[in-house]
Amino acid sequence: MKISGRICAHTLKKILDNVKVGVTTIFLDRIARDEIEKSKATPSFLTVSDYHWAICTTVNEQVVHGIPDERILKEGDIIGIDLGVLYKGFHTDMATTIPVGKVTQSIGKFLEVGKKTLEQAISQARVTNRIGDISATIQGEVEKAGYSVVKNLTGHGVGRKLHEEPMIPCFGQKKTGPKILENMFLAIEVIYAQSSGEIKLQDDNWTISTADRSLGGLFEQTIQVTKSGPIVLTSYL
């Protein structure tokens, strides 16, 4: 899991280094596939039935599961990159959303809230807590900033399968849900929108966007729960 996480983080860093005005999302997908395969690993998303890309790319109002294509990134866009790595039978999963070139102050704040919320959510992944403590933290931080969580999509356990129990909603109540146990591996996700959290499925049957076309954001890390606290396995900074 640790090696898988390092490969995942390294790959995301390579992708982010190439996010700039004028590149296409399919170009970023090729970078991801090359980097993962050079590490003698497999893109986790290629193990998902009927999905044929190494990453998901979500631009502006898109929230999750966007298919890389010939779309050209423009100044002021935001893009989410979601990827997973399968290494020797173990998956890790991560995502981040960043600006393309210069963005407005309000967009910058939107992205910063998602990033900070994920940090706060990860801090709740302790053996004395429950999954609801993570979920309530996500909801509280996002709504406090004036945004909405997406309630139809969740984080999840991760390991021998890309998606495992327990599910980790972006909303909930503290001290509810499954107990957080030592050596759980969790892919904690902050999935949120600038306006309403309502979503819709696009015609490609993969891409999920906000129903009102407001900005969508996605931040995710794979963590290991230990007695002394959570360890982020996919840190790329």
KOLFI-496419 format. One record per residue (C-alpha): residue number from 0; residue in three letters; y, z, x. Coordinates in Angstrom, 2 decimals. Example, Ala and Ser with C-alpha at 12.3 -4.5 7.8 and 13.67 -1.06 7.14 Angstrom:
+-----+-----+---------+---------+---------+
!   i !  aa !   north !      up !    east !
+-----+-----+---------+---------+---------+
!   0 ! Ala !   -4.50 !    7.80 !   12.30 !
!   1 ! Ser !   -1.06 !    7.14 !   13.67 !
+-----+-----+---------+---------+---------+
# end
This chain:
+-----+-----+---------+---------+---------+
!   i !  aa !   north !      up !    east !
+-----+-----+---------+---------+---------+
!   0 ! Met !    0.00 !    0.00 !    0.00 !
!   1 ! Lys !    2.41 !    0.80 !    2.83 !
!   2 ! Ile !    1.77 !   -2.52 !    4.57 !
!   3 ! Ser !    2.03 !   -4.38 !    1.29 !
!   4 ! Gly !    5.35 !   -2.66 !    0.65 !
!   5 ! Arg !    6.68 !   -3.58 !    4.09 !
!   6 ! Ile !    5.77 !   -7.24 !    3.58 !
!   7 ! Cys !    7.42 !   -7.18 !    0.17 !
!   8 ! Ala !   10.62 !   -5.64 !    1.55 !
!   9 ! His !   10.73 !   -8.02 !    4.52 !
!  10 ! Thr !   10.33 !  -11.00 !    2.19 !
!  11 ! Leu !   13.09 !   -9.84 !   -0.14 !
!  12 ! Lys !   15.44 !   -9.39 !    2.82 !
!  13 ! Lys !   14.73 !  -12.98 !    3.93 !
!  14 ! Ile !   15.42 !  -14.26 !    0.42 !
!  15 ! Leu !   18.69 !  -12.32 !    0.11 !
!  16 ! Asp !   19.86 !  -13.69 !    3.46 !
!  17 ! Asn !   19.64 !  -17.15 !    1.90 !
!  18 ! Val !   21.37 !  -16.44 !   -1.41 !
!  19 ! Lys !   24.63 !  -18.39 !   -1.30 !
!  20 ! Val !   26.66 !  -20.85 !   -3.31 !
!  21 ! Gly !   24.92 !  -24.24 !   -3.48 !
!  22 ! Val !   21.27 !  -23.22 !   -3.00 !
!  23 ! Thr !   18.66 !  -23.69 !   -5.70 !
!  24 ! Thr !   16.36 !  -21.01 !   -7.03 !
!  25 ! Ile !   13.29 !  -23.09 !   -6.15 !
!  26 ! Phe !   14.49 !  -23.08 !   -2.52 !
!  27 ! Leu !   14.43 !  -19.28 !   -2.61 !
!  28 ! Asp !   10.91 !  -19.41 !   -4.04 !
!  29 ! Arg !    9.72 !  -21.53 !   -1.11 !
!  30 ! Ile !   11.14 !  -19.00 !    1.34 !
!  31 ! Ala !    9.28 !  -16.21 !   -0.45 !
!  32 ! Arg !    5.97 !  -18.02 !   -0.44 !
!  33 ! Asp !    6.27 !  -18.95 !    3.25 !
!  34 ! Glu !    7.19 !  -15.41 !    4.33 !
!  35 ! Ile !    4.40 !  -13.76 !    2.34 !
!  36 ! Glu !    1.75 !  -16.19 !    3.51 !
!  37 ! Lys !    2.88 !  -15.85 !    7.15 !
!  38 ! Ser !    2.06 !  -12.15 !    6.76 !
!  39 ! Lys !   -1.49 !  -13.05 !    5.64 !
!  40 ! Ala !   -0.75 !  -11.79 !    2.15 !
!  41 ! Thr !   -0.57 !  -13.41 !   -1.29 !
!  42 ! Pro !    2.35 !  -13.53 !   -3.74 !
!  43 ! Ser !    1.26 !  -11.17 !   -6.51 !
!  44 ! Phe !    2.81 !  -13.35 !   -9.20 !
!  45 ! Leu !    0.43 !  -16.19 !   -8.31 !
!  46 ! Thr !   -2.37 !  -13.95 !   -9.60 !
!  47 ! Val !   -0.76 !  -13.90 !  -13.06 !
!  48 ! Ser !   -2.34 !  -16.44 !  -15.43 !
!  49 ! Asp !   -0.25 !  -19.60 !  -15.92 !
!  50 ! Tyr !    2.54 !  -18.48 !  -13.55 !
!  51 ! His !    2.87 !  -20.78 !  -10.53 !
!  52 ! Trp !    5.75 !  -19.33 !   -8.50 !
!  53 ! Ala !    6.02 !  -16.60 !   -5.84 !
!  54 ! Ile !    9.08 !  -14.96 !   -7.36 !
!  55 ! Cys !   11.04 !  -14.67 !  -10.59 !
!  56 ! Thr !   14.72 !  -15.60 !  -10.45 !
!  57 ! Thr !   17.10 !  -14.44 !  -13.18 !
!  58 ! Val !   20.66 !  -15.74 !  -13.25 !
!  59 ! Asn !   23.50 !  -14.19 !  -15.25 !
!  60 ! Glu !   22.25 !  -13.53 !  -18.83 !
!  61 ! Gln !   18.60 !  -13.82 !  -17.79 !
!  62 ! Val !   16.86 !  -10.43 !  -17.54 !
!  63 ! Val !   13.28 !  -10.91 !  -16.31 !
!  64 ! His !   10.59 !  -13.54 !  -15.66 !
!  65 ! Gly !   12.94 !  -16.43 !  -14.88 !
!  66 ! Ile !   11.18 !  -19.48 !  -13.40 !
!  67 ! Pro !   12.60 !  -20.84 !  -10.11 !
!  68 ! Asp !   13.84 !  -24.42 !  -10.55 !
!  69 ! Glu !   16.53 !  -26.85 !   -9.39 !
!  70 ! Arg !   19.36 !  -24.72 !  -10.77 !
!  71 ! Ile !   22.18 !  -24.52 !   -8.23 !
!  72 ! Leu !   23.82 !  -21.13 !   -7.71 !
!  73 ! Lys !   27.57 !  -21.06 !   -8.28 !
!  74 ! Glu !   30.39 !  -18.81 !   -7.12 !
!  75 ! Gly !   30.55 !  -15.76 !   -9.40 !
!  76 ! Asp !   26.92 !  -15.91 !  -10.57 !
!  77 ! Ile !   24.60 !  -12.95 !  -10.26 !
!  78 ! Ile !   20.93 !  -13.43 !   -9.44 !
!  79 ! Gly !   17.96 !  -11.14 !   -9.79 !
!  80 ! Ile !   15.02 !  -11.60 !   -7.43 !
!  81 ! Asp !   11.70 !  -10.09 !   -8.49 !
!  82 ! Leu !    8.60 !  -10.35 !   -6.29 !
!  83 ! Gly !    5.26 !   -8.78 !   -5.61 !
!  84 ! Val !    2.86 !   -8.83 !   -2.68 !
!  85 ! Leu !   -0.94 !   -8.53 !   -2.68 !
!  86 ! Tyr !   -2.29 !   -7.35 !    0.68 !
!  87 ! Lys !   -5.97 !   -6.50 !    1.17 !
!  88 ! Gly !   -6.42 !   -5.72 !   -2.51 !
!  89 ! Phe !   -3.21 !   -3.76 !   -3.09 !
!  90 ! His !   -0.06 !   -4.84 !   -4.92 !
!  91 ! Thr !    3.53 !   -3.72 !   -4.50 !
!  92 ! Asp !    6.41 !   -4.89 !   -6.69 !
!  93 ! Met !   10.19 !   -4.87 !   -6.29 !
!  94 ! Ala !   13.42 !   -6.44 !   -7.51 !
!  95 ! Thr !   17.16 !   -6.42 !   -6.99 !
!  96 ! Thr !   20.20 !   -8.16 !   -8.46 !
!  97 ! Ile !   23.08 !   -9.33 !   -6.27 !
!  98 ! Pro !   26.30 !  -11.36 !   -6.58 !
!  99 ! Val !   26.59 !  -14.96 !   -5.46 !
! 100 ! Gly !   29.84 !  -15.19 !   -3.49 !
! 101 ! Lys !   32.72 !  -13.24 !   -5.00 !
! 102 ! Val !   32.43 !  -11.64 !   -8.42 !
! 103 ! Thr !   34.87 !   -9.74 !  -10.61 !
! 104 ! Gln !   35.34 !   -6.01 !  -10.29 !
! 105 ! Ser !   33.62 !   -5.43 !  -13.63 !
! 106 ! Ile !   30.54 !   -7.36 !  -12.51 !
! 107 ! Gly !   30.51 !   -5.44 !   -9.24 !
! 108 ! Lys !   30.54 !   -2.17 !  -11.19 !
! 109 ! Phe !   27.69 !   -3.40 !  -13.42 !
! 110 ! Leu !   25.48 !   -4.09 !  -10.40 !
! 111 ! Glu !   26.39 !   -0.85 !   -8.66 !
! 112 ! Val !   25.40 !    1.16 !  -11.73 !
! 113 ! Gly !   21.94 !   -0.45 !  -11.74 !
! 114 ! Lys !   21.43 !    0.24 !   -8.06 !
! 115 ! Lys !   22.53 !    3.88 !   -8.31 !
! 116 ! Thr !   20.52 !    4.42 !  -11.48 !
! 117 ! Leu !   17.33 !    3.33 !   -9.72 !
! 118 ! Glu !   18.02 !    5.83 !   -6.94 !
! 119 ! Gln !   18.45 !    8.60 !   -9.52 !
! 120 ! Ala !   15.30 !    7.54 !  -11.37 !
! 121 ! Ile !   13.23 !    7.56 !   -8.19 !
! 122 ! Ser !   14.40 !   11.10 !   -7.44 !
! 123 ! Gln !   12.67 !   12.23 !  -10.67 !
! 124 ! Ala !    9.25 !   10.98 !   -9.49 !
! 125 ! Arg !    7.98 !   14.45 !   -8.55 !
! 126 ! Val !    4.73 !   16.25 !   -9.28 !
! 127 ! Thr !    6.58 !   18.89 !  -11.34 !
! 128 ! Asn !    7.93 !   16.22 !  -13.72 !
! 129 ! Arg !    6.73 !   13.79 !  -16.38 !
! 130 ! Ile !    7.32 !   10.07 !  -16.88 !
! 131 ! Gly !    9.91 !   10.93 !  -19.53 !
! 132 ! Asp !   12.09 !   12.49 !  -16.82 !
! 133 ! Ile !   12.30 !    9.09 !  -15.10 !
! 134 ! Ser !   12.92 !    7.27 !  -18.38 !
! 135 ! Ala !   15.57 !    9.70 !  -19.62 !
! 136 ! Thr !   17.42 !    9.45 !  -16.31 !
! 137 ! Ile !   17.53 !    5.65 !  -16.53 !
! 138 ! Gln !   18.80 !    5.70 !  -20.09 !
! 139 ! Gly !   21.35 !    8.43 !  -19.41 !
! 140 ! Glu !   22.87 !    6.80 !  -16.34 !
! 141 ! Val !   23.04 !    3.31 !  -17.86 !
! 142 ! Glu !   24.49 !    4.42 !  -21.17 !
! 143 ! Lys !   26.95 !    6.79 !  -19.52 !
! 144 ! Ala !   28.43 !    3.75 !  -17.77 !
! 145 ! Gly !   28.80 !    1.89 !  -21.08 !
! 146 ! Tyr !   25.82 !   -0.46 !  -20.75 !
! 147 ! Ser !   22.50 !   -0.74 !  -22.62 !
! 148 ! Val !   18.91 !   -0.35 !  -21.47 !
! 149 ! Val !   16.37 !   -2.98 !  -22.50 !
! 150 ! Lys !   13.83 !   -1.04 !  -24.54 !
! 151 ! Asn !   11.24 !   -3.82 !  -24.87 !
! 152 ! Leu !   10.45 !   -3.97 !  -21.13 !
! 153 ! Thr !    9.12 !   -1.27 !  -18.81 !
! 154 ! Gly !    8.27 !   -0.24 !  -15.30 !
! 155 ! His !    4.63 !    0.53 !  -14.59 !
! 156 ! Gly !    1.98 !    1.85 !  -12.30 !
! 157 ! Val !    0.93 !   -0.46 !   -9.49 !
! 158 ! Gly !   -1.90 !   -0.68 !   -6.97 !
! 159 ! Arg !   -5.22 !   -2.48 !   -7.29 !
! 160 ! Lys !   -3.63 !   -4.30 !  -10.23 !
! 161 ! Leu !   -0.06 !   -5.55 !  -10.43 !
! 162 ! His !    0.49 !   -3.76 !  -13.74 !
! 163 ! Glu !   -1.28 !   -0.44 !  -14.34 !
! 164 ! Glu !   -0.77 !    2.70 !  -16.38 !
! 165 ! Pro !    1.44 !    4.58 !  -16.85 !
! 166 ! Met !    4.13 !    2.46 !  -18.44 !
! 167 ! Ile !    7.64 !    3.68 !  -17.53 !
! 168 ! Pro !   10.16 !    2.82 !  -20.27 !
! 169 ! Cys !   13.89 !    2.63 !  -19.54 !
! 170 ! Phe !   14.53 !    5.18 !  -22.30 !
! 171 ! Gly !   13.02 !    8.49 !  -23.32 !
! 172 ! Gln !   13.25 !   12.25 !  -23.34 !
! 173 ! Lys !   12.84 !   14.66 !  -20.46 !
! 174 ! Lys !    9.61 !   16.64 !  -20.16 !
! 175 ! Thr !    7.67 !   14.14 !  -22.29 !
! 176 ! Gly !    5.02 !   11.56 !  -21.48 !
! 177 ! Pro !    2.24 !   11.59 !  -18.87 !
! 178 ! Lys !    2.38 !   14.07 !  -16.01 !
! 179 ! Ile !    3.46 !   12.66 !  -12.66 !
! 180 ! Leu !    0.61 !   13.30 !  -10.22 !
! 181 ! Glu !    0.35 !   13.34 !   -6.45 !
! 182 ! Asn !   -0.50 !    9.92 !   -4.97 !
! 183 ! Met !    0.54 !    7.99 !   -8.05 !
! 184 ! Phe !    2.04 !    4.63 !   -7.11 !
! 185 ! Leu !    4.81 !    3.61 !   -9.49 !
! 186 ! Ala !    6.95 !    0.49 !   -9.82 !
! 187 ! Ile !   10.08 !    2.05 !  -11.30 !
! 188 ! Glu !   12.38 !   -0.50 !  -12.95 !
! 189 ! Val !   15.93 !   -0.33 !  -14.26 !
! 190 ! Ile !   16.21 !   -3.16 !  -16.82 !
! 191 ! Tyr !   19.57 !   -3.23 !  -18.56 !
! 192 ! Ala !   22.34 !   -5.37 !  -20.05 !
! 193 ! Gln !   26.11 !   -5.42 !  -19.89 !
! 194 ! Ser !   26.36 !   -5.40 !  -23.68 !
! 195 ! Ser !   23.53 !   -5.15 !  -26.19 !
! 196 ! Gly !   20.03 !   -4.49 !  -24.93 !
! 197 ! Glu !   18.55 !   -6.97 !  -27.39 !
! 198 ! Ile !   16.60 !   -9.79 !  -25.74 !
! 199 ! Lys !   15.05 !  -13.16 !  -26.59 !
! 200 ! Leu !   12.35 !  -15.37 !  -25.08 !
! 201 ! Gln !   13.50 !  -18.78 !  -23.87 !
! 202 ! Asp !   11.77 !  -22.10 !  -24.58 !
! 203 ! Asp !    9.80 !  -22.02 !  -21.30 !
! 204 ! Asn !    7.86 !  -19.04 !  -22.74 !
! 205 ! Trp !    8.57 !  -16.97 !  -19.61 !
! 206 ! Thr !   12.29 !  -16.36 !  -19.18 !
! 207 ! Ile !   13.69 !  -13.42 !  -21.14 !
! 208 ! Ser !   17.48 !  -13.33 !  -21.62 !
! 209 ! Thr !   19.96 !  -11.13 !  -23.41 !
! 210 ! Ala !   20.35 !  -12.16 !  -27.04 !
! 211 ! Asp !   24.15 !  -12.09 !  -26.84 !
! 212 ! Arg !   24.28 !  -13.83 !  -23.43 !
! 213 ! Ser !   25.85 !  -10.82 !  -21.71 !
! 214 ! Leu !   24.78 !  -10.15 !  -18.12 !
! 215 ! Gly !   21.31 !   -8.79 !  -17.45 !
! 216 ! Gly !   20.35 !   -6.63 !  -14.48 !
! 217 ! Leu !   17.07 !   -5.67 !  -12.79 !
! 218 ! Phe !   16.41 !   -3.19 !   -9.99 !
! 219 ! Glu !   12.91 !   -2.07 !   -8.96 !
! 220 ! Gln !   11.09 !   -0.28 !   -6.15 !
! 221 ! Thr !    7.47 !    0.72 !   -5.59 !
! 222 ! Ile !    7.15 !    4.39 !   -4.72 !
! 223 ! Gln !    4.40 !    6.81 !   -3.78 !
! 224 ! Val !    4.47 !   10.30 !   -5.29 !
! 225 ! Thr !    3.83 !   13.02 !   -2.69 !
! 226 ! Lys !    3.97 !   16.82 !   -2.79 !
! 227 ! Ser !    7.26 !   16.71 !   -0.89 !
! 228 ! Gly !    8.80 !   14.02 !   -3.10 !
! 229 ! Pro !    8.81 !   10.27 !   -3.67 !
! 230 ! Ile !    8.44 !    7.79 !   -0.79 !
! 231 ! Val !    9.89 !    4.32 !   -1.32 !
! 232 ! Leu !    7.35 !    1.81 !    0.02 !
! 233 ! Thr !    9.53 !   -1.27 !   -0.56 !
! 234 ! Ser !   12.82 !   -0.19 !    1.01 !
! 235 ! Tyr !   14.55 !   -3.23 !    2.54 !
! 236 ! Leu !   17.79 !   -1.67 !    3.86 !
+-----+-----+---------+---------+---------+
# end
